[in-house]
Amino acid sequence: MTKKISLFLWIIFLAGLAATFIIRWRTSTAHKYFSCEAQLTLQDQISSYEVLMNFTFSGDSGKYEATGIYRDRQGHKIKTSNKVTFDYWRKGQNLYLFSKSTNELPKRDIPILSWKPDFFRKHNRGLALQVIQQNADGYLFLYDHTPLFYCTRNNN
């Protein structure tokens, strides 16, 4: 009887240890391998810009893809798109992104987007963000501790 209890306790101990390692591994890879989608609307007195953004983080590299529509006061529309490949590293909750290639269209300036960081326009430019997982479904992206947008996790 003592051998059965001892064997049972060892099995419970090993199962708990395995569960701990699995949870730890899953938690550490969740920050390195994920993709998410966000929608953002910017508006000023004379125009608006709606954009759909996709972020993919794969280990130490990533991809940003966006499509949008700029509308001026007269109702003129300009379609935009952008693709950025980047390397990144994490330090705590900060993500440091470094652009490798960009493909922003159209190539002309759009007034409401004049504030856009160089990371999205030129290669070899950096951007520091905080990315905090809010729940199982998404991440909050912040710049200098100010919320930018919520990014809903994709099922990929």
N, C-alpha and C positions, 0 to 999 in steps of 0.2 A: 504494500500500500504506500509506503514511504517513497519508493522508487517512482510510482505513478504520479504522486504529488510533485516530486522533484522534477520529473520530466515535464509535467504540465507547467510548472513555474518557469522553467527554462524556455519552453515554447512561447509563453506569454512575454517573457523578457526579450527574446529575439524578435518577436513580431513587433513589439513596441520600438525596439531599436531600428528595425527596418522601416517602420512608418516614420520615425523621426528623420532618417536620412532621405526618404522619398519626399517628404514635405519640405525639407531644407533645400534639396536639389530643385524642386519645382519652384520654390520661391525665388531662388537665385537666378534661374533661367528666365523667369517671367519678366524680369527687368531688362534682359538682353535680347529676347526674341518675342516681339509683338508687333502688331500693326493696328492702326486705328484710323478713324475717319472723323473729321470735324467740319462743321458748316459755320461760316462767319459772315456777318453783314456789317459793312462799314458805311457810315452815312455822314455827310457834312451838309452845309447849306445849299450846295449847288450840284451834288452828285451822290451816287451810291455805288457800292461794290459788293456783290455777293460772290462768295468763293466756297468751293467744296475742296477740302484738303485731305490727302491720305499720307500718313507716315508709316514707314516700315522700318523696323529696327531688327537687324540680323547679326547678332554677335557684336562685331566692332564696326560694322558699316551699316548704312541706311539709305533710304530713298524717300524723297518728298515729291508728291505729284499734286498739282492743283489745277482746277479749271474754274473760271469765273466770268462774270458779266459786269462790266462797268456801264453805268447809265448816267448821262448828264441831265441837266434841267430841261433841255429841249427834247429829251427822249431818245437821243442817239445812243446806240449800244456798241460796245467794243468787247469782243470775246477775248479772254486771256487764258493762257496756260503756262505752266512752269513745271519743269522737272529738275530736281537737284539730287545728285548722288553725293554722299558724304561719309566721312569717317567720324566716329564719336567715341567718347569714353565717359564713364560715370564716376563721379566722386561724391559719395553721399546721395543726396537727392538732386544734385546738379548734373546736367548733361552738357558736355562740351562738344559742339558739332563743328566740323571743319569741311567746307564744301570742296568737292573734287571736280564736279562739272555742273553746269547750269544750262538750261535752255528756256529762257523766258520769252514768251511771245505775247503781244507784239513787242518789237524792239524799241518802241517809242515810249516816252514817259506818259503816265496817266496821273493827273493831278492828285487824286486821293491816295495814290500809292507812293508818293514821293518820299514818305517816311520809311519805306521798306528797307530792312537791313541789307547790307552788301552780301551777306551769306546767300540770299536768294537770287542775287543778280550776277555775281562774279565768282570765279573759282578761287580757291585758296583763301577763303574768308571764314572767320569764326563767329560762333553764336553760342551764348551760354543761356540755358533754360533750366528751370526746375520742372521735373515731371514727377507727379505724385499719383500713385495708383489710388483712386478714390474708392473703388469697389471692384468686383470681378468683371464689370462691364466697361470700365473706362478709366481714363487718366486726365488729370487736370494739368494743363501746361501753364507755367507762370514765367514771367520775366521780372527779375528783381523783386520777387515775392508778390508781384501783382498778377492776378489771374488774367490769362489771355483767352483761353477757350477750353472746353471740355471735349475730349477726343474719345469717341465710342469704339471700343475694341472690336476688331473684325474677327470673324470666325476662322480666318486662315491660320 
